[in-house]
Amino acid sequence: MQSHFGTVQTEGLTLVPGGEYGHNTQMRSFRWDLGPAAGWSAEWQIEDRYGLLPKGRQVRVRYTDLTDSVDVGLAEGWVVAGSFNGVNETWIPRLLVRRRKGDAGEAQPFRSTFVAIIDPYAEQPTVRAARRLPIKPAAGKGLAATHVALSITLADGTRDVVIFQDPDASLNPRMKVMDIISEPLTTRGELNRREKLERIKELMNIVALREEIREARRKTKGILGVNIMTALTDFSDMVKASVEEGIDIIFSGAGLPLNLPTFLNGSKKTKLVPIVSSGRAARLISKRWIEKYNYAMKLALFHTIFNVIGVLAVAPFTSKLVILLESLFIDKRIDISRAKYLDSTVIEVPEIAIV
């Protein structure tokens, strides 16, 4: 971890001079503690080198590490603090945390999950204490070491319990995606059963939409677009997800998408195209977008016009189209004017005699 100008004090470490890290890291003066107990900390007293803080104010940063089986090193790193008036070479503190071997019984090659709390503060630390909680597996089930549970006590005495689940290894491998999504909704208890199911469906739709966009992006270099109906209850979430995935065009109809530009969040890539039924609707949307969002509508699709044009274009060819379809799908040997499966015997079974 590269720090800023200042000094570092550690707690819970026994640092002794040790070997260089190597790898052309341009560091020196290494001191190591090989295998300290989790819960050690390092605190930076930041030097206000450029005079950015109010006079007399000090800033500190406390780093508390809760990772098991690590080596900790404190060293000095070489930096060049340049300016318009010259170049100043100096050395600043650097902290190294590494794992070189897995715990007993851990599969090889092992995976490392580093757990730490970074607490910047001016007068008093925000975090009073923190510890890692054990996560017990279900009976007969293994549990990935990459799941993390923390108990954090804040300076005002309140306590937070935070659980981080490895997205690649479910805490309960037997749970379905729908169950995993519903778990926090159930815990919070803010929705009834019907509302919860609706919200789960919306969240799953968003997950599916993101995957579809990514899959399409892998298969083509062309322009990608999505059609999102304004009337959807999860309209805003679907639009936000599409913008975040870098979609090129968003078509939106089934209503007036008057607030559609608000979801762009500064994106210059995604273009917006409303689907409207009249010129009046197009003018209304355009006026709203320009006045409120300073977004000029470049294109609008007129749904009614498209339908009318489609009917007019096909109408002259209707009879020929019927002939073509009959030749493709109707067997000439079948007399469609006579019933094939109905005769007088069905009267004996009333249930099948109803036509």
Buried (B, 14 or more C-beta within 10 A) or exposed (E): EEBBBBEBEBEBBEBEEBEEBEEEEEBEEBBBBEEBEBBBBBBBEBEBEEEEEEEEEEBBBBBBBBBBBBBBBBBBBEBEEEEEEEEEEEBBBBBBBEBEEBEEEEEEEEBBBEBBBEBEBEEEBEBBEBEBEEBEEEEEEEBBBBBBBBEBBBEEEEEEEEEEBBEEBBBBEEEEEEEBBBBEBEEEEEBEEEEBBBBBBBBBBBEEBBEEBEEBBEEEEEEBBBEBBBEBEBBBBBBBBBBBBEBBBBBBBBBBBBBBBBBBEEBEEBBBBBBBBEEEBBEBBBEBBEEEBEBEBEEBBBBEEEEEEEEEEEEEEEEEEEEEEEEEEEEEEEEEEEEEEEEEEBEEEEEEEEE
